[in-house]
């Protein structure tokens, strides 16, 4: 495994942990041998299909049993599965006190006990209660069991009835207090897998073997290197071991070790055998593993499926644009000369950082211990330490490398360092530990950022920074050139994706401002990490922006007025089909370093030096695009507006500021070519429009810009901030990328009006259960509030964030009259009411 991914993947532990425990829809139908297809009516078949479709639409897992004594026909909502019945009576009593008609029964086929909340004769009633969380009386995850006693309905096999739902979090029975979990031997519903059930009822070769059990134990502990070996052994015995659970874990064990060849092997088998059951998360991993082996064409197809599954057909234009960008990257000429430097070992070296003018500090898993080697079980490599080396300016090689300060290096991980301009203060990443590793409630050891100061030439004991937490990770610190802003990576609340880049101000007294998310222009739904910033550009690695495979290095220019501009891929050969990251550069010499786990290296992750090649100038032409920038309402000319010229891949070609009369012109362009003009200025909304050149002509494109304050409107005497519709995925409350773009406009207005205070209201239409609509809209309102706060808005400026469900409809569509989709659409809205200006 790449040791860099030790830090990388610590940020994903919540997701990894959930994947290791979640149901992932793996509920199998247990089959009695007493089935009779001759009596299976068309009505029963249709009803069964309607039930399955309804359950899948609200992501409720389901399965079926047949001929279980002491049970009734119908539908049981199951809260948990247990290997022993001890303490189940007391749990039933506690549930019944909450208004349930709970009980439990044993399935003699697998000898497991099933604790249920209620029994229903109608599946519609069962699913309705599940969707409303039983009127918010039961918060934990449940699933529905259909009971068929003495009936002849055909119970389909797993391939036809398996349910693929979104990953379910926090599915243990925390709502039920038990006297002793150990005594009860509770098996939470998320841990009941197809293999577990098969093993209990079937001693055939398909049953889970001791080898797979041991592999699962290693996997759940995140010892992926050892788990991968055992899964390989188990799967080498033939296709009888090719269950959904084993195949995806085998792929994951290699994926989390960045072994894309073997990850592809098992994801490809998983796709071949279980295509209809694969979640969007696994389609993304499969597509990335295809990039990792250089199969870009098939990767494009899989990313199309991923985008459709994730967000629906409206994502198609984005997918097409991404394909164009990828094609451009593959055709791009190489503009760097790179070299694997001399200090790389068979282990991992990465995260170089400039120090003291002629030195570099970097992270290495090279073990220099005389007595014992302490290995990290994730990848069977020694723990990371910081090293310091001198730089040969001519060759860019490192020399005289030694371990960094004993006050900084510990027996656990230290990596990813940043230094203040005077080299007297350092920030670095370390495991969260005291006398031993500290873990959160899920058993996860997070990363934290630490700060140390140098006194009389010696580094002091490091202290945590104030925005750390035991509940999430922070790491990969990077300081601005003046030392006044600290950029870092985290999965803290307010994150858009798996890991995001945040920034805090370093105040004069050494304290920090509240973290601010860099927003959806930088952060995606996936991973952004390893930031590096100088006085011209921010560099970072991402697997969410369009790249060549794994993590790619990206750059984004910025200025004081408009902030960050367009994100662009730095291209080959810095980027490859593997992971490329921890990029640093001296903008004056155009020399620098980065790390990669690409083929041909000396170890897992190697540090490479690079220097920028001088590309020959393209001959000029007389074709041009010109225009005037004006204010939309008044028509006033707008000097000093920044106009950027982008190509069809959204890669910036040129930029300029308008003159005193608002004029701009881009000359020497290709004839008959489409370009994109992006215009930005201070307190105005960005303007983006297409323009095409013509042979030997100057094409005029006039731009009108709208003020941010134009978003303020008055309705029925109430001031509001008007945005486009804030969309959410079905039955979800997280902020999508398109919603984040709209909310960023709102944030811009609030930043422009520092005294503005708002309240947030979220509404639904009248369709669906009223109680659940109110619950969901309230979650969406609070998710919206959290996102705005994460962008740097003071929480005191948001008076409230409340969901009203269907209580405040704008029309008569309350369910008693027939309404069009457009009329219902008017009621689904988020409103931002201005309380104070």
DRENDO-878781 format. One line per 2 residues: number of its first residue (from 0); their letters; for each residue x, y, z of C-alpha. Coordinates in steps of 0.2 Angstrom, whole numbers, plus 2048, in hexadecimal, padded with zeros to 3 digits. Example, Ala and Ser with C-alpha at 12.3 -4.5 7.8 and 13.67 -1.06 7.14 Angstrom:
! DRENDO-878781
0 = as = 83E:7EA:827 ~ 844:7FB:824
! end
This chain:
! DRENDO-878781
0 = xx = 800:800:800 ~ 805:812:7FD
2 = xx = 80A:819:80E ~ 803:829:808
4 = xx = 7F2:821:808 ~ 7F4:81E:81B
6 = xx = 7F1:831:81D ~ 7E6:832:80E
8 = xx = 7DA:824:814 ~ 7DA:829:826
10 = xx = 7CE:837:820 ~ 7C3:82A:818
12 = xx = 7C1:81F:828 ~ 7AF:823:82A
14 = xx = 7AB:81E:819 ~ 7B6:80E:81A
16 = xx = 7AF:80A:82B ~ 79D:80B:824
18 = xx = 7A1:800:815 ~ 7A9:7F3:821
20 = xx = 799:7F2:82B ~ 78A:7F8:821
22 = xx = 77D:7EC:81A ~ 780:7F2:808
24 = xx = 770:7EA:804 ~ 776:7D8:806
26 = xx = 766:7D1:80D ~ 763:7C0:806
28 = xx = 753:7B7:804 ~ 753:7A6:80E
30 = xx = 74B:799:804 ~ 741:78B:80B
32 = xx = 740:77B:800 ~ 72D:77B:801
34 = xx = 729:787:7F2 ~ 71C:784:7E6
36 = xx = 71C:78F:7D6 ~ 70C:789:7CF
38 = xx = 702:793:7DC ~ 70B:7A3:7D9
40 = xx = 6FE:7AF:7D3 ~ 701:7BE:7C8
42 = xx = 6F9:7C9:7D6 ~ 706:7C3:7E3
44 = xx = 714:7C5:7D7 ~ 70F:7D7:7D3
46 = xx = 70D:7DB:7E6 ~ 71E:7D4:7E9
48 = xx = 726:7DF:7DC ~ 71D:7EE:7E2
50 = xx = 724:7EB:7F4 ~ 736:7E8:7ED
52 = xx = 735:7F8:7E3 ~ 72E:802:7F1
54 = xx = 73B:7FC:7FE ~ 749:800:7F2
56 = xx = 742:811:7EF ~ 744:816:801
58 = xx = 754:80B:803 ~ 74C:7FF:810
60 = xx = 755:7EE:80E ~ 749:7DF:80E
62 = xx = 749:7CC:80D ~ 73E:7BD:80F
64 = xx = 73C:7AD:81A ~ 730:79F:818
66 = xx = 728:793:825 ~ 72F:79A:835
68 = xx = 725:793:844 ~ 71D:79F:851
70 = xx = 71D:7AD:843 ~ 70E:7B4:839
72 = xx = 70D:7B8:827 ~ 711:7CA:822
74 = xx = 71F:7D6:825 ~ 72A:7D8:834
76 = xx = 735:7E8:836 ~ 745:7E1:83D
78 = xx = 750:7EB:849 ~ 75E:7DF:84C
80 = xx = 765:7CD:84A ~ 76C:7C3:859
82 = xx = 775:7B3:85B ~ 76E:7B0:86D
84 = xx = 75D:7B4:875 ~ 764:7BB:885
86 = xx = 75D:7CC:88A ~ 752:7CD:87B
88 = xx = 742:7CD:886 ~ 748:7DC:88F
90 = xx = 74C:7E5:87E ~ 73A:7E0:879
92 = xx = 733:7E8:889 ~ 73D:7F8:886
94 = xx = 737:7F9:874 ~ 725:7F6:879
96 = xx = 726:805:885 ~ 729:810:876
98 = xx = 719:80A:86E ~ 71F:7FC:863
100 = xx = 718:7EA:862 ~ 729:7E2:863
102 = xx = 72E:7D0:864 ~ 73B:7C4:85E
104 = xx = 73C:7B3:856 ~ 749:7A6:851
106 = xx = 74C:7A0:83F ~ 751:78D:842
108 = xx = 759:78D:831 ~ 767:799:836
110 = xx = 764:798:849 ~ 764:7AB:84A
112 = xx = 758:7B6:854 ~ 74E:7C4:84C
114 = xx = 749:7D3:857 ~ 73A:7DC:84E
116 = xx = 731:7ED:852 ~ 720:7E9:84A
118 = xx = 717:7DD:840 ~ 70C:7E2:831
120 = xx = 700:7DA:825 ~ 703:7E8:818
122 = xx = 715:7EC:811 ~ 70F:7FE:80E
124 = xx = 70C:801:820 ~ 71D:7F9:824
126 = xx = 726:804:818 ~ 71D:813:81D
128 = xx = 722:811:82F ~ 734:80E:82A
130 = xx = 735:81D:81F ~ 72F:828:82E
132 = xx = 73A:820:83A ~ 72A:81B:843
134 = xx = 725:82D:846 ~ 737:830:84B
136 = xx = 736:823:85A ~ 744:818:853
138 = xx = 753:820:84B ~ 75E:810:847
140 = xx = 75E:806:837 ~ 751:7F9:834
142 = xx = 74C:7EC:826 ~ 73D:7E3:821
144 = xx = 73A:7D1:821 ~ 72C:7C9:817
146 = xx = 725:7B9:820 ~ 71D:7AB:815
148 = xx = 716:79D:81F ~ 70E:78F:816
150 = xx = 70D:79A:806 ~ 713:794:7F5
152 = xx = 71A:7A5:7EF ~ 72B:7A2:7E7
154 = xx = 738:7AA:7F1 ~ 745:7B0:7E5
156 = xx = 758:7AE:7E6 ~ 764:7BB:7EC
158 = xx = 768:7C1:7DA ~ 757:7C6:7D7
160 = xx = 752:7CD:7E8 ~ 761:7D5:7EF
162 = xx = 75F:7E8:7F3 ~ 76D:7F4:7F0
164 = xx = 76A:803:7FB ~ 775:812:7FF
166 = xx = 782:80E:80D ~ 779:80F:81E
168 = xx = 782:817:82D ~ 780:814:840
170 = xx = 775:804:83E ~ 779:7FC:84F
172 = xx = 76B:7FB:85C ~ 770:80A:866
174 = xx = 75E:80F:869 ~ 75C:7FF:873
176 = xx = 766:7FE:884 ~ 76C:7EC:887
178 = xx = 772:7E6:898 ~ 781:7DD:88F
180 = xx = 785:7DD:87D ~ 792:7D0:880
182 = xx = 785:7C5:888 ~ 778:7C8:87B
184 = xx = 784:7C5:86D ~ 77B:7D2:862
186 = xx = 77E:7D2:850 ~ 779:7E3:84A
188 = xx = 76F:7E3:83A ~ 77E:7EB:830
190 = xx = 789:7DC:834 ~ 77D:7CF:82E
192 = xx = 784:7CA:81D ~ 77F:7BE:810
194 = xx = 78E:7B3:815 ~ 789:7B3:827
196 = xx = 778:7AD:823 ~ 77E:7A0:817
198 = xx = 78B:799:823 ~ 77D:797:830
200 = xx = 772:78D:825 ~ 77D:785:819
202 = xx = 78D:77B:81B ~ 791:77B:808
204 = xx = 7A1:782:801 ~ 798:793:7FF
206 = xx = 798:795:812 ~ 7A4:7A2:819
208 = xx = 7B4:79A:81C ~ 7C0:79D:82A
210 = xx = 7CC:7A5:81E ~ 7BF:7B2:819
212 = xx = 7BA:7B5:82B ~ 7CC:7B9:82F
214 = xx = 7CD:7C4:820 ~ 7BD:7CD:825
216 = xx = 7C5:7D0:837 ~ 7D4:7D8:82F
218 = xx = 7CA:7E2:823 ~ 7BF:7E9:831
220 = xx = 7CF:7EE:83B ~ 7D5:7F6:82A
222 = xx = 7E4:7EB:829 ~ 7E1:7EB:816
224 = xx = 7F2:7E4:811 ~ 7EF:7D4:81B
226 = xx = 7DD:7D3:817 ~ 7E1:7D4:804
228 = xx = 7EC:7C4:805 ~ 7DF:7BA:80E
230 = xx = 7D1:7BF:802 ~ 7DD:7BA:7F3
232 = xx = 7DF:7A9:7FB ~ 7CD:7A7:7FD
234 = xx = 7C8:7AD:7EC ~ 7D5:7A2:7E4
236 = xx = 7CB:792:7E9 ~ 7BE:796:7DC
238 = xx = 7AE:79F:7D8 ~ 7A4:797:7E6
240 = xx = 7AD:7A5:7F1 ~ 7A7:7B3:7E6
242 = xx = 79A:7BB:7F1 ~ 796:7CD:7EF
244 = xx = 79D:7D1:801 ~ 7AE:7C8:7FE
246 = xx = 7B0:7CF:7EC ~ 7AE:7E1:7F2
248 = xx = 7B9:7DF:801 ~ 7C6:7D7:7F7
250 = xx = 7C5:7E6:7EB ~ 7C5:7F2:7F9
252 = xx = 7D4:7EA:802 ~ 7DF:7ED:7F2
254 = xx = 7D6:7FE:7EE ~ 7DA:805:7FF
256 = xx = 7EC:800:7FD ~ 7EC:808:7EB
258 = xx = 7F0:7F8:7E3 ~ 7E4:7FC:7D4
260 = xx = 7E9:7ED:7CA ~ 7E2:7E1:7D7
262 = xx = 7D4:7EC:7DC ~ 7CE:7EC:7C9
264 = xx = 7CF:7D9:7C9 ~ 7C2:7D7:7D7
266 = xx = 7B8:7E7:7D3 ~ 7B6:7E0:7C1
268 = xx = 7B0:7CF:7C7 ~ 7A4:7D8:7D3
270 = xx = 79D:7E2:7C5 ~ 79C:7D3:7BA
272 = xx = 792:7C9:7C7 ~ 789:7D6:7D0
274 = xx = 787:7E5:7C5 ~ 775:7E9:7C9
276 = xx = 77A:7E9:7DC ~ 789:7F4:7DC
278 = xx = 787:805:7E4 ~ 78D:815:7DD
280 = xx = 79C:815:7E9 ~ 7A2:804:7E1
282 = xx = 79F:80A:7D0 ~ 7AA:819:7D4
284 = xx = 7B8:80D:7DB ~ 7B6:802:7CC
286 = xx = 7B8:811:7C0 ~ 7C7:817:7C9
288 = xx = 7D0:806:7C9 ~ 7CD:806:7B6
290 = xx = 7D6:816:7B5 ~ 7E4:80F:7C0
292 = xx = 7E7:801:7B3 ~ 7E6:80E:7A5
294 = xx = 7D5:808:79E ~ 7CE:81A:79C
296 = xx = 7C1:816:78F ~ 7B8:809:79A
298 = xx = 7BB:815:7A9 ~ 7B1:822:7A0
300 = xx = 7A2:816:79E ~ 7A2:811:7B0
302 = xx = 7A3:824:7B6 ~ 794:827:7AB
304 = xx = 78A:819:7B4 ~ 791:820:7C5
306 = xx = 78B:832:7C1 ~ 77A:82B:7BC
308 = xx = 778:821:7CB ~ 77E:82F:7D6
310 = xx = 774:83E:7D0 ~ 769:839:7C1
312 = xx = 768:83E:7AF ~ 76B:850:7B2
314 = xx = 77E:84C:7B5 ~ 780:847:7A2
316 = xx = 787:858:79C ~ 794:858:7AA
318 = xx = 799:846:7A6 ~ 79B:84B:793
320 = xx = 7A6:85A:799 ~ 7B1:84F:7A4
322 = xx = 7B4:844:795 ~ 7BA:852:78B
324 = xx = 7C6:858:799 ~ 7CD:846:79B
326 = xx = 7D0:845:788 ~ 7D9:855:789
328 = xx = 7E4:84F:797 ~ 7E8:83F:78D
330 = xx = 7ED:849:77E ~ 7F7:857:788
332 = xx = 809:858:785 ~ 815:854:794
334 = xx = 81B:864:79B ~ 826:85D:7AA
336 = xx = 836:854:7AB ~ 835:848:7BA
338 = xx = 841:83D:7C3 ~ 840:830:7D2
340 = xx = 84C:838:7DF ~ 85A:82E:7E8
342 = xx = 853:82D:7FA ~ 844:822:7F5
344 = xx = 843:811:7FE ~ 839:801:7FC
346 = xx = 82C:809:808 ~ 823:81A:806
348 = xx = 82A:82C:804 ~ 81F:83A:801
350 = xx = 819:84C:807 ~ 829:856:804
352 = xx = 829:868:80A ~ 836:876:808
354 = xx = 840:87A:818 ~ 84D:886:81D
356 = xx = 851:88B:80B ~ 85C:87C:806
358 = xx = 853:86E:80F ~ 844:863:80D
360 = xx = 839:85A:81A ~ 830:84B:814
362 = xx = 826:83B:81B ~ 82E:82A:81A
364 = xx = 829:819:820 ~ 83C:814:81F
366 = xx = 83F:80B:82F ~ 84F:80F:837
368 = xx = 84C:807:848 ~ 85A:7FC:84E
370 = xx = 850:7F1:859 ~ 83E:7EF:853
372 = xx = 833:7F3:844 ~ 821:7F9:849
374 = xx = 816:7F7:83A ~ 805:7FF:836
376 = xx = 7F9:7F1:833 ~ 7F0:7FA:825
378 = xx = 7FE:7F7:819 ~ 80C:7ED:823
380 = xx = 818:7FC:822 ~ 821:805:830
382 = xx = 819:814:837 ~ 81D:825:82E
384 = xx = 82A:831:835 ~ 830:842:82F
386 = xx = 842:843:827 ~ 84C:852:822
388 = xx = 859:853:814 ~ 863:85F:80B
390 = xx = 85F:863:7F9 ~ 86C:862:7EA
392 = xx = 866:871:7E0 ~ 86D:86A:7D0
394 = xx = 866:858:7D0 ~ 858:85C:7DC
396 = xx = 85D:84C:7E6 ~ 85C:84B:7F9
398 = xx = 86C:848:803 ~ 871:845:815
400 = xx = 85F:840:81A ~ 85C:83E:82D
402 = xx = 84D:83C:838 ~ 845:84D:83D
404 = xx = 843:852:84F ~ 840:845:85D
406 = xx = 834:851:864 ~ 829:84F:855
408 = xx = 82B:83D:84F ~ 822:830:85A
410 = xx = 81E:81E:859 ~ 80F:821:84E
412 = xx = 80D:82B:83D ~ 814:83D:83A
414 = xx = 813:844:829 ~ 80D:853:81E
416 = xx = 817:862:825 ~ 815:874:823
418 = xx = 821:882:829 ~ 81E:894:82D
420 = xx = 828:8A1:822 ~ 835:8A3:830
422 = xx = 836:890:832 ~ 833:892:845
424 = xx = 822:88A:845 ~ 81D:87A:83D
426 = xx = 80C:871:83A ~ 80B:85E:837
428 = xx = 7FF:84F:837 ~ 800:842:844
430 = xx = 7F4:834:84B ~ 7E9:839:859
432 = xx = 7F1:831:868 ~ 7F5:834:87A
434 = xx = 7FE:826:883 ~ 7F6:81B:876
436 = xx = 7EC:81E:866 ~ 7DB:826:869
438 = xx = 7CB:820:860 ~ 7BA:827:85D
440 = xx = 7AA:81E:861 ~ 7AC:813:852
442 = xx = 7BD:80E:856 ~ 7C6:819:84A
444 = xx = 7D6:822:84D ~ 7D6:833:844
446 = xx = 7E4:83E:83F ~ 7E7:84F:846
448 = xx = 7F2:85F:842 ~ 7FF:863:84F
450 = xx = 809:873:851 ~ 81B:875:858
452 = xx = 826:884:85A ~ 839:885:859
454 = xx = 842:88D:868 ~ 855:88F:868
456 = xx = 856:883:859 ~ 84C:875:861
458 = xx = 83A:870:85D ~ 82E:86F:86C
460 = xx = 821:862:870 ~ 813:864:864
462 = xx = 802:869:868 ~ 7F1:867:860
464 = xx = 7E9:875:856 ~ 7D8:87B:85C
466 = xx = 7CD:874:84D ~ 7D2:862:850
468 = xx = 7C5:856:856 ~ 7C5:844:85C
470 = xx = 7B6:841:851 ~ 7BE:845:840
472 = xx = 7CF:847:838 ~ 7D9:856:833
474 = xx = 7EA:856:82A ~ 7F5:85B:81B
476 = xx = 7F9:86C:822 ~ 7FF:87A:815
478 = xx = 803:88C:819 ~ 801:89B:80E
480 = xx = 811:8A4:80A ~ 80E:8B1:817
482 = xx = 809:8A4:824 ~ 7F9:8AC:827
484 = xx = 7ED:89E:820 ~ 7EE:88C:824
486 = xx = 7E7:880:817 ~ 7E3:86E:81C
488 = xx = 7D9:85E:818 ~ 7CA:858:823
490 = xx = 7BA:84E:822 ~ 7B2:859:830
492 = xx = 7A0:85F:82F ~ 79D:86A:821
494 = xx = 7A7:860:815 ~ 7A1:85E:803
496 = xx = 7A9:84D:7FF ~ 7B3:83F:808
498 = xx = 7C2:84B:80C ~ 7C2:85E:808
500 = xx = 7CF:86C:809 ~ 7CB:879:816
502 = xx = 7D4:889:81C ~ 7D6:893:82C
504 = xx = 7DD:8A4:830 ~ 7ED:8A3:83B
506 = xx = 7EA:8B2:847 ~ 7F7:8BD:84F
508 = xx = 7F5:8B5:860 ~ 7F8:8A3:858
510 = xx = 7E5:89F:859 ~ 7DB:89A:84A
512 = xx = 7CB:89F:841 ~ 7BD:893:83E
514 = xx = 7C1:887:830 ~ 7BA:88C:81F
516 = xx = 7B6:87F:811 ~ 7BE:885:800
518 = xx = 7AE:881:7F7 ~ 7A8:876:7E9
520 = xx = 7B3:87E:7DC ~ 7C2:876:7E5
522 = xx = 7BA:867:7EF ~ 7B0:859:7E7
524 = xx = 7A5:84B:7EE ~ 7B5:841:7EF
526 = xx = 7C7:844:7F6 ~ 7D1:854:7F5
528 = xx = 7E1:854:7FF ~ 7F4:859:800
530 = xx = 7F2:86B:7FD ~ 801:876:7FA
532 = xx = 800:889:7F7 ~ 80C:897:7F2
534 = xx = 809:8A9:7ED ~ 802:8A4:7DC
536 = xx = 7F8:894:7DD ~ 7F1:886:7E8
538 = xx = 7F6:874:7E3 ~ 7ED:865:7EA
540 = xx = 7E9:853:7E6 ~ 7D7:84C:7E2
542 = xx = 7CE:83D:7DB ~ 7BE:847:7D8
544 = xx = 7C4:853:7CB ~ 7C7:84C:7B9
546 = xx = 7D7:843:7B9 ~ 7E2:835:7B3
548 = xx = 7DF:829:7C1 ~ 7E0:828:7D4
550 = xx = 7E5:838:7DC ~ 7EB:846:7CF
552 = xx = 7F3:856:7D2 ~ 7E9:866:7CF
554 = xx = 7ED:879:7CF ~ 7E2:888:7D1
556 = xx = 7E8:89A:7D0 ~ 7E1:8A7:7DB
558 = xx = 7E1:8BA:7DE ~ 7DC:8C5:7EC
560 = xx = 7CC:8CB:7E4 ~ 7C4:8BC:7DD
562 = xx = 7CC:8AE:7E7 ~ 7CF:89D:7DE
564 = xx = 7CD:89C:7CC ~ 7CB:88D:7C1
566 = xx = 7D2:87C:7C7 ~ 7DD:873:7BA
568 = xx = 7E6:863:7B9 ~ 7F9:865:7B8
570 = xx = 7FA:857:7AB ~ 806:849:7A7
572 = xx = 813:843:7AC ~ 810:84A:7BE
574 = xx = 7FF:842:7BD ~ 7FE:82F:7B9
576 = xx = 7F1:821:7BA ~ 7F6:81F:7CC
578 = xx = 7F6:82A:7DB ~ 800:83B:7D9
580 = xx = 800:847:7E8 ~ 80A:852:7F4
582 = xx = 80F:85E:7E6 ~ 81A:86D:7EB
584 = xx = 822:879:7DF ~ 82E:888:7DF
586 = xx = 825:894:7D3 ~ 835:89E:7CF
588 = xx = 83F:88F:7C9 ~ 830:884:7C4
590 = xx = 838:875:7CD ~ 831:86B:7DB
592 = xx = 82C:85A:7E1 ~ 81D:84E:7E2
594 = xx = 819:83C:7E8 ~ 811:82E:7DE
596 = xx = 80E:81B:7DF ~ 810:819:7CD
598 = xx = 818:80A:7C5 ~ 82B:80A:7C4
600 = xx = 82E:811:7D5 ~ 83A:80B:7E2
602 = xx = 82C:809:7F0 ~ 81A:80B:7F3
604 = xx = 81A:81E:7F2 ~ 829:827:7EB
606 = xx = 82E:839:7EA ~ 832:840:7D9
608 = xx = 83A:850:7D4 ~ 834:85A:7C5
610 = xx = 839:86A:7BB ~ 82D:872:7AF
612 = xx = 831:871:79C ~ 830:881:792
614 = xx = 823:87E:785 ~ 825:886:774
616 = xx = 81A:895:770 ~ 80C:892:764
618 = xx = 80C:89E:755 ~ 7FF:8AC:757
620 = xx = 7F0:8B0:74C ~ 7E5:8BF:74A
622 = xx = 7D5:8B7:750 ~ 7CE:8BF:75F
624 = xx = 7C0:8C1:76C ~ 7BC:8D2:773
626 = xx = 7AE:8DA:77E ~ 7A8:8E6:78B
628 = xx = 7A3:8E2:79C ~ 795:8EC:7A4
630 = xx = 78A:8EC:7B3 ~ 779:8E3:7AF
632 = xx = 76D:8EF:7B6 ~ 775:900:7B4
634 = xx = 780:8FC:7A5 ~ 78F:904:7AD
636 = xx = 7A0:8FF:7A6 ~ 7AA:8F4:7B1
638 = xx = 7BD:8F6:7B1 ~ 7C8:8EA:7BA
640 = xx = 7BD:8DB:7B7 ~ 7C7:8CB:7B5
642 = xx = 7C3:8C2:7A5 ~ 7CA:8B0:7A2
644 = xx = 7CA:8A7:791 ~ 7C8:894:793
646 = xx = 7C9:887:786 ~ 7BB:879:783
648 = xx = 7C3:86F:792 ~ 7C1:87E:79E
650 = xx = 7D3:880:79E ~ 7D9:892:7A0
652 = xx = 7E2:899:791 ~ 7E3:8AB:795
654 = xx = 7DD:8B8:7A1 ~ 7DC:8CB:7A2
656 = xx = 7D4:8D9:7AB ~ 7C8:8E5:7A2
658 = xx = 7CF:8F7:79F ~ 7C8:907:7A6
660 = xx = 7BA:906:799 ~ 7B6:8F4:79C
662 = xx = 7BE:8ED:78D ~ 7C7:8DD:78A
664 = xx = 7CE:8D4:77B ~ 7D6:8C3:779
666 = xx = 7E1:8C2:769 ~ 7EB:8B4:75F
668 = xx = 7DD:8A7:762 ~ 7DA:898:757
670 = xx = 7CD:89B:749 ~ 7BC:893:74A
672 = xx = 7BE:88D:75B ~ 7B2:88D:76A
674 = xx = 7B8:895:77A ~ 7B1:89A:78B
676 = xx = 7B2:8AB:793 ~ 7B1:8AC:7A6
678 = xx = 7AF:8BD:7AE ~ 7B1:8C1:7C0
680 = xx = 7B1:8D0:7CB ~ 7AF:8D3:7DE
682 = xx = 79D:8D5:7E3 ~ 796:8CE:7D3
684 = xx = 790:8BD:7CD ~ 79D:8B4:7C2
686 = xx = 797:8B5:7AF ~ 79C:8A6:7A4
688 = xx = 797:8A5:792 ~ 79D:89D:781
690 = xx = 7A5:8A6:773 ~ 7AC:89F:762
692 = xx = 7B9:8A7:757 ~ 7B7:8AA:744
694 = xx = 7C5:8AA:737 ~ 7CE:8BB:737
696 = xx = 7C0:8C3:741 ~ 7BF:8CC:752
698 = xx = 7AF:8C4:75B ~ 7A7:8D0:767
700 = xx = 79F:8C9:777 ~ 798:8D5:783
702 = xx = 796:8D0:796 ~ 789:8D6:7A2
704 = xx = 78C:8D3:7B5 ~ 77F:8D1:7C3
706 = xx = 783:8D8:7D4 ~ 782:8CC:7E3
708 = xx = 775:8D7:7EC ~ 769:8D3:7DD
710 = xx = 765:8C3:7E6 ~ 75C:8CD:7F4
712 = xx = 749:8CE:7F0 ~ 73A:8D3:7FA
714 = xx = 72B:8C7:7FA ~ 71B:8CC:804
716 = xx = 725:8D9:80D ~ 733:8CC:812
718 = xx = 745:8CD:80C ~ 74C:8BD:805
720 = xx = 75C:8B7:7FD ~ 756:8AF:7ED
722 = xx = 760:8A1:7E6 ~ 75C:893:7D9
724 = xx = 754:884:7E0 ~ 75F:87B:7EC
726 = xx = 75E:869:7E7 ~ 760:859:7F2
728 = xx = 762:847:7ED ~ 752:83D:7F1
730 = xx = 750:83A:803 ~ 761:842:807
732 = xx = 767:852:810 ~ 779:854:80B
734 = xx = 77E:863:800 ~ 780:85E:7EE
736 = xx = 78D:867:7E3 ~ 780:870:7D9
738 = xx = 778:876:7E9 ~ 789:87B:7F0
740 = xx = 78B:887:7E1 ~ 77B:890:7E5
742 = xx = 77F:891:7F8 ~ 790:898:7F3
744 = xx = 786:8A7:7EB ~ 77D:8A9:7FB
746 = xx = 78D:8A9:805 ~ 794:8B6:7F9
748 = xx = 786:8C2:7FD ~ 787:8BF:810
750 = xx = 79A:8C3:80F ~ 796:8D2:805
752 = xx = 789:8D7:813 ~ 792:8D3:823
754 = xx = 783:8D8:82E ~ 776:8CD:825
756 = xx = 76E:8C0:830 ~ 762:8B3:828
758 = xx = 757:8A5:82C ~ 756:895:822
760 = xx = 745:88C:81E ~ 743:87C:814
762 = xx = 733:876:80D ~ 72C:867:804
764 = xx = 71D:863:7FA ~ 70E:85A:801
766 = xx = 712:849:7FA ~ 719:83C:806
768 = xx = 716:83A:819 ~ 714:84B:821
770 = xx = 71F:847:830 ~ 72D:840:826
772 = xx = 72C:84F:81A ~ 72F:85B:829
774 = xx = 73D:850:830 ~ 746:850:81F
776 = xx = 744:862:81B ~ 74B:866:82D
778 = xx = 75A:85C:829 ~ 75C:865:819
780 = xx = 75B:876:821 ~ 768:872:82E
782 = xx = 773:86A:821 ~ 772:87A:817
784 = xx = 776:884:826 ~ 785:879:82A
786 = xx = 78C:87C:818 ~ 78A:88F:819
788 = xx = 793:88F:82A ~ 7A1:884:823
790 = xx = 7A4:892:816 ~ 7A9:89E:823
792 = xx = 798:8A6:828 ~ 797:8A9:83B
794 = xx = 789:89D:842 ~ 782:8AC:84B
796 = xx = 77D:8B3:83A ~ 770:8A5:837
798 = xx = 762:8A7:843 ~ 75A:896:840
800 = xx = 759:888:834 ~ 748:87F:834
802 = xx = 73F:873:829 ~ 72C:875:827
804 = xx = 728:866:81C ~ 718:869:813
806 = xx = 711:876:820 ~ 713:886:816
808 = xx = 70E:881:804 ~ 70D:88F:7F7
810 = xx = 6FE:889:7EF ~ 6EF:87D:7F1
812 = xx = 6F9:86D:7EE ~ 6F6:865:7FF
814 = xx = 6F1:854:7F8 ~ 6DE:858:7F7
816 = xx = 6DF:85E:7E5 ~ 6E8:858:7D6
818 = xx = 6F8:862:7D2 ~ 705:862:7C4
820 = xx = 718:85E:7C8 ~ 71B:871:7C5
822 = xx = 70F:876:7D2 ~ 717:869:7DF
824 = xx = 728:870:7DA ~ 723:881:7E0
826 = xx = 721:87A:7F1 ~ 732:872:7F2
828 = xx = 73D:880:7F7 ~ 74A:887:803
830 = xx = 748:899:808 ~ 755:8A5:80F
832 = xx = 74C:8B3:819 ~ 756:8C2:81D
834 = xx = 753:8C6:830 ~ 75F:8D5:831
836 = x = 76A:8DF:825
! end
